[in-house]
Amino acid sequence: MTNPDTIKQSRKPNRLINEKSPYLLQHAYNPVNWNPWCEEAFIKEKKKINQYSFQSAILHAIGVM
């Protein structure tokens, strides 16, 4: 059986590695690109929402034609 510490050493941590919360730190080595709650995360998600809204409007316009 592989030692959990060995697994963590071979993995690259995500952005949660700099958090103080024990709950968030336990997910610091998950292979998911987690983002802590910060201004950068909100800006990134807002851009995604705006892009989705634009794409949805274009698809609707094409469907109406």
N, C-alpha and C positions, 0 to 999 in steps of 0.2 A: 504494500500500500504506500502511496506517495505521501510524503509529509506536506501538510498545507503550507508551511513556510517556504518550502522549495517551489511550490506552485506560484506563490506570490512573487518570489524573486525572479521568476522567468517571465512574468507578465508586466506589461506597462500599465501604470495606474492611470485612471481617468481624472477629470477635474475635481472629483470629490476628495482627492488625497489631501487637499489644503483646508478642508473643513474641520471644524472643532467638534461637531456632533458625533458621538459614538455610532449612531445609527447610519449616518452618511459615510463614515469612515469604513464601516464593514462592507460597503459597496464600492469602495475605491478601486478594487481590482476586478470588478465585473467587466466583461467585454462589451459593455454598452457605453455609449458616449453620454453619460449623465451630465447634466448641468446643474449647479447649485442655483438657488433663487438669487439672481443678481440682475443688474440693469442690462448687461450684455445678453442674457438669456431672453429677456423680454423683447429687446430690439430684434433679435434673431427670429423669434416666433411671430412678431408683428409683421416682419417682411414676408414670412411664409403665408400668413393669413391674407395679406394684401395680394400676393401673387395668386393664391387660390381664388380669391374673389374675382380678379381680372380674368383668369382662365375660365372660370365658371360663366362670367358674363359673355365672353367670346363664344363659348360653346352654346350658350342659350341663343345668342344672336344667329349663329349658324343654323341651329335647329329650327328657328322661327322662319328663316328664309325659304 
